Amino acid sequence: MKTYLPKIDLQERRWHLVNADGAVLGRLAVQITNLLRGRDKAIYTPHLDAGDFVVVINAEKVVVTGKKEREKLYMSYSGWKGGEKYRSVAQIRARYPEKLIAHAVAGMMPKNRLGRKLLTKLKVYKGSAHPHQAQNPAPLTAAN
């Protein structure tokens, strides 16, 4: 008996529109990750790209629970001595809220070439406007 491998090149990729307004960050990231990896499809294979495109709008309205708004810190490092910077969720939300969702989803992806390729299919925007109207993204309700 041979193992069946799907022909991913022949598959039509769908577009999903996710409204992050009022959605909890971690639960939203799990839902987005599953769509990007194709976990909702019968042809899902862990080492192949079977996922769809995901457009996330209203990124600035995503919710974090507990004291994370003030106490959770994101660290970045410039590579220079003393180049560590720590920012809270509130600081990131004020400046670039798209990174909150992108960082959460990236943390749930495989840490390899496939994961980096899958992340290119994630489009995150603050506000409700996005340039992907021509693809007719299907609206999807975010899990709370």
N, C-alpha and C positions, 0 to 999 in steps of 0.2 A: 504494500500500500504506500502510495506517495503522498507527501504533504502538499496540500494545495496552497499556493501563494497567489494572492490577487494581483491583477494587473492594475497597478495604481495609476499609470499614465492614462489609461482609458476612462478613468472615473471622472465624473463631473463634480467639481467642487461647488458647494453651496456657500452663500453668504448669510451670516446671522447678525442681527442688530440687537445689542444688549443695552438696556437703559440702566445705568448704575445708580439712579436716583433712589436713595434710601436702602440700598443693598449693603449687606455686611461684606467687608472686604475679603475675608478668607473664603466664605461660602461662594462669593462671586468668582473668585480666582479658580476654585475647583471646577465650577461649571464651565468657565472659559477654557481651562486646560483640557477638559474632556472633549470639548468641541474641536480644539486645535489638533489634538492627537487622533481624533476619530474614534474615540472609545464608545460612542453611541451607535456605531455601525457594525453590521455583521461581518464585514471584511477586515475588522481591526487586526492589525499585526503590530506588535511592539516595536519592531525595527524598521517599519515602513511609514511613510507619510501618507496617511489615509484621511487626514483631517480637513476641516473647512476653514474659511476665512471668518474672522470675528471682528465686528466693528463695535466699539464701546463708546457710548456718549454719556454726557453728564458725569465725567470722572471726578469732578470736584465735589459731588454730592454723595460720594460713597461714605459709608458709616463704619467706624471701628468701635468695638465694644470696650467697656471698662475704662481704665485710665490710659489707654494706649495713645489717645490724642496728645497727651502731654508727656508721658513717660517712655513710650517706645522711641528708640533712637535708631536712625540709619547712619552708618559710618561710610565715609568715602575717603580714599587715600590717594594723594597726588603722586606718590612715589618719592617725594623729597622728605628729608628729615623734618619731623614736626608737621607733616602735611596731612594729618588726620583731621577730618571735620565730622562733627556729629550734628545731625539735624533731627528734630522731632517730626511727628506726623503732621502737626499743625503748620510747621514751617514749610514742609514739602508741599502740603495742600495749597498754601498761599502762593507759592512760586511756580511749581510745575506739578499739578495734580495727576497728570497722566502717568508719572513715574510710580505713583503708589500702586496702581493696578498692574503696570508692566513688571514691576519688581516682584509683586506677589505671584504673578503667573510664572515668571522666569524661575522662581524658586521651586516651583512644582514640576518643571519640565526636566527631561533628561539632560545631564550635563555633558553633552557631546555635540557632534556635527548636526545630528538630527534635531536636537533641541533648539539649536540656533536657527536652523532652517524653519522650524515650526513657528518660532517667535516672529518671523517676518510676516506671518499671516495675521498677526494681531495689530489692529489699528485702534488707538485710544485717543479720544478727543474730549476736551473740556467744552461744555456747552452742548446744545442739541444739534448743531450744524455739523455736517460731515460731507466730504467730497465723493462719497460712494453711492450716490442715488442711482446711477446708471446700472449698478449691479443688482438692484432690487433686493436688498438684504431683508430676510424674513425676521419680523420682530420676535424677540424671545424674552420671556419674563425672567428676571433675575431672582434667584433663590434668596430668601431672607433668613 
